[in-house]
């Protein structure tokens, strides 16, 4: 018998449900939950996302039907309607700050210490390869520089905060260390994008309801490279 993947991956997007061996037949590509297409062929946002989801999206590779206004005409990247809705306020802040504070970094990358040589460095390298100016502790914390002061300056001098949510981050946050302080500062601003990697929103909710309430991107259904491309488009001016 096919086993449901919800306990490990969640069903917070249509693609996750459609790809589940146990639930795929019920939440298929053309069901009301799945693609959001009615029998007449017109698109409408699925009711699952219009109530109780906070606009949250975890990729949804089967529902990439939207192009935000900041995505160039030649871009091959497609978004879910929920991603566009969630990222639009962040983009508006990016545009406003580009006028008022043009010298800011594009992105502050918040990550768990354990990920500094792994997934955090991978995301940093992918972003920089796409022309994104990233504040990254492994690169920007100089010898002899007070760590908390350097992080504080990095937060102040960046337009967008990217929080890399990994199993290591979930372990670190309850200890209220540096990652927790960075996250607390980022949560005060409407310029935060979670990137969920190797875990689920359900697991995140057990640690931080505030962060779990923020819509973001996920590598469960998109590659890290695709996530980096969307962030690069989001912050490009």
N, C-alpha and C positions, 0 to 999 in steps of 0.2 A: 504494500500500500504506500502511495506517495505521502511524504511527510511535509507538513506546512512549515514554511521558512519564517513565519512571523516571529517566533520567539527569538530568533537570532538576527534577522534583518529588518523586521518590521514590514508593514504594508502601508507606509506613509506616502506612496506614490502609486500611480496606475501601473507603471512598469514592474514595480516590486510585486504587486499582486498578480499581474499577468504572468510573470516569470515563475511564480510559485508553483511547484508541481502538484500541490494539493488544491490550490485555489484558482489556478489559471483558467480553468474552464468556466468558473463563475465570474471572473473579472477579466475577461478577455479584451482584446484590443478594441473591439467595437461595442462593448457593454457600456451601460450608463456610468460605471465607475471608471472604466478604462480610458477611452480616448476622449470622451466628452462630445462625441458626435451624435446628433440625433438621427432618427430614421430619414429625415429629409436631407441629411448631408451637411447641415449647418453646425458650426462649432459653438458650444457653450461650456463655461467652466463647470466641472463636475460638482455636485452638491457636497461631496466629501470635503472639498477645499473651501467651500463657501461658508461653512459653519464649523467652529471648533478647531480649525487647523492653524489659525494665525497666519495664513498665507504661506505656511511652511512648505518647502519642497525639497526633495532629496534627489533631484536630477530628472527622473522621468523620461528616459530615453525614448519611450514609446509615445510621448506626447509633446515633442518639441515642435510646437506649431506657431511660435511667436518670434518676432524680431523687434527688439527694443529700438527706440529712436537713436540711441548712441552706437548701435552696431552698424558698421559701415556697409554700404551697398555690396561691396565685394566680399563680405565676410561669409564664411561657410558655416558659422556657428548658429544654431537654433536653440531657442529657450522654451521652457514651458511658460504658460501664461502666469502661473504662480511665481516663477522666478522673476519675470518682468515686473510684476506687481510689487514684489518684495525689494527688488534692487533699485527701483525708480527713485525712492526717497534718498538712497545713498548716492545715486548719480547726481541728483539735484544739489546735494551738499558738495560733491566734488566740483561741480561747475561753479558754485558760488565761491568756494575757497580758491579756485584757480584764478578768480578775478581779484579777490581781496588779499590772498596770501600765495602768490605764484611760486614762491621758493620752497614750499612744503614738499616733503617726500610723498610719493604716491601711496605707500602702504607701510603700516607697522605690522609685522608678523609676530603674533603672540603664540607661543608654543610651550610645551612641556620640556624641561631640561633633557629628559631621556630621548627626545626626538630630534635633538639639535644636529646629530650627524646622520639622521635617517630621513623620515618623511618631511620634517621641517626644512632640511637642506634641499631636498628634492623640490619642494614647492618653491623655495627661494630661487633656486637655479632656473626653474621653468619660468618664473615671473621675470627675472632679470633678462633671460634670453628673449623675452617679448617686449623688452624696453621699459619694464616697470622699475621704478626706483623704490627699493625695499629697505626698511630698517630691520636688520636681522642681528640679534645679539652676538652670534658667532663672528660676525664681521665688524659690527659697530661698537662693541665694547672693547675699548683699548686697555692696554696694561696700565694699571695704576689709577684708572678712572673709577670713581665710586659707582657701583653697579646701579643702585636705585636712582641716583641722579641722572645717569646716562639713559636709563629706561624712561624716566619721566620726561626728559627732553625729546626722546624718540617719539613718545606718545603725542606730545604737544605739537611736534613738527611733522606730523603725518596726516594726510587727508582721510585715510580709511584704515580701520583696524581689521585685520584678518585673524580670526581665532581658529587655530588648527586643533580640532577636537578629536583626540585619539584615546585609546585605552590608557596611555600614560598620563594624558591630561586629566582624565577622570580620576585617576589615582592621586594626582598631585593637588587638585583643587581643594579637597577637604582639609589638607594640611595647612591651607592659608599661607602658602609661600609666595614667591615672586610671581608665578603665573596667575595666582588668584588676585594679587594686587593689580596686575596689568588688566585682567578681565574686569575687575571692579571699575577701573577708570574708563575702559572702553564701553561698558554697559551704560554709562551716563550720557553717551552721545549716540545720535542716530546715524552713525557712520561705521557700523560693525557688520561684518559678514562672517558667520561661522562656516567652516569647511569641515564636514564630518568625514572622518577617515578611519576605517577599521572598527567602527562602533555604530551605534544607532541613536536616534533621538530618544527612544524609550530609555536607554541606559543613561543618556545625558540628563533626562528629567529627574533621575534619582539623585543627581549631584547638584544641578543648577537649573531650577525652573525658569529663571530669568533668561539665561542663555538659550535654553531649549525653546523659549517662546519666540526667538528670533529666526526668521527665515534664512536659509542659507543654501549651500551647495554640498553635494556628497559624492564621494568617490565610489559609493556602492554601485552606482549605475552610470557614472561618467569617469573617464580616466583622470588622473591628476593633471595630465596635459590639457585636457578639455576644460577642467576647472580653472587652470591657470589662464587659459585663453579668455574665458569669460571675465575673470578679474581684470585682465589686461584691457579688455574692451571697456569695462566699467570705469576705469580710472584714466583712460586715455583722453587727453585734451588737445 
